């Protein structure tokens, strides 16, 4: 589903990704771990198409198409979803109605009929339960006045509504207490599906106790230096990243 | 005939016009009215049009107004204004209220619909001046004081008609009152000087909503120079709306002068959308304790438009509260100005004043000047002000796009949400709908109904 080859990307003239290779198949959950500044969030942003990053080398294929040539909205309509590390507060914009517009733009793109208000609201009810988010909350302005945990839950709620094929979760666990983490993880686990791929970007192994990944990658200084199964995450938790730094600097 | 010792540049034409105007008024008019005009003409002749050398006008150059030979409208000019022009500024069938239409400052009875309601009086100043001038004498030209720009003098010098609204004490007027001020086209060689005037007296403990709409033939280069005086007696509550949707080739200068009695509440909502050069002055003063004043405004301009708002809130008495929120949206090469002055006079303790100005620049060439002016001469007061100017938040834009909303729609949605903060406060549904539809026309991404729905 996602084929990243030798991806180099820079922001403000500084190279951050220095040759990332990553292959994710439908149904798989990949975790990308790494210390601060290793390029994890940049990778997530480049996949979603955030302006401000320049790809200088390499390619990203999504379902066989050149992802980098697509606008962010086209990527979303093609099934790419990014759960933000720092969800943006947008005063004056209704969370639920902007989602309705987004979902219908996606459905239209897929050749599906648009959902009317009634069908959409029953979908909201169903998905709000999934992440245990208050229905009154999702009807408020986008993320405005939400607590950190509520913002993260809202991201997973949006993901559940938009039903993506490739979901990239950027440090969805950071800033969550253990109860909130359990809720968010349970939501994510329910969204695991044979036709859906997920990439979890995380700083801590803790999240992976709740969402068990198929593959774990270590991103260090803009390159994936090691890949393995969930045991690699435990090893990282125990030993830190230092033991991996030597090969990265080669 | 007295004549002023000095004659400022650009005023000769109007002095000559004034002589013709007064000579033609042979009917019995009260002497106070003649004096009011005379004195106004003299002041105008002496002060002339303001220049950028004056502090209050340093951001707005009115030379294009001063250099144009505007002519006062003949009665026949009004015949060029059609019912369609009124409908364009009106609110269609959704507006359920009293509506009075003035063309070039004169009542257009055929276009007006007036219903009597429990002693509420809405009508034409010309009519009242001929029948009961004594009702007008205590108010007319007295709310707008010497601090008013010289444009207000130009208006008063030719005062002959306009709107009056008398709300009797204790009356709660259910339906909104709509005053429509249209300007006719004139000709290219001699465009029209249209001088709307309104007087509102809200009796003790009364309550009402008044909407003033300004507009004209699209593309016409007239000059609308309006003065509205509003007196709130003790305990009165008035919501005042000004929707300025002039032709983008026109000039608009307007003064809203307000005096508030004890424990009265005045809420103002000003929308400055049209005009090539537009200026709105709001001069408010508390004349008693315990008053509340809210000034809200939105200016949204594009292209070569220039829009300037100057507000003065005068806390002359203790225990008064004022809240001010003005927002600006500037696109193209437009320019906006917001100068908000708050005066807290000696002895006005327990004053509570907040002022906020937020501006959104949609293009690199657009520019805004935002100047708060706080003069605090009393102790034991709370005064706060804040001003921000910025562009659309790129993080918010990306967030919306990353969910599948296209860029144009995402931009329109964010701009509309920014405006929604002020538009959403409008308590006359038909006006709110008209403003929303005006914004939609400028924000192509909002044509999608679902995007519209997402604006709170």
Interface residues (C-beta under 8 A of the other chain):
Chain A: X48 X49 X50 X51 X52 X71 X72 X73 X75 X76 X77 X81 X82 X84 X87 X88 X90 X91 X92 X93 X94 X97 X98 X99 X100 X101 X102 X103 X104 X105 X106 X109 X141 X142 X158 X162
Chain B: X393 X394 X395 X396 X398 X399 X400 X401 X402 X403 X404 X405 X406 X407 X409 X410 X413 X414 X416 X417 X418 X420 X421 X448 X450 X451 X453 X454 X455 X456
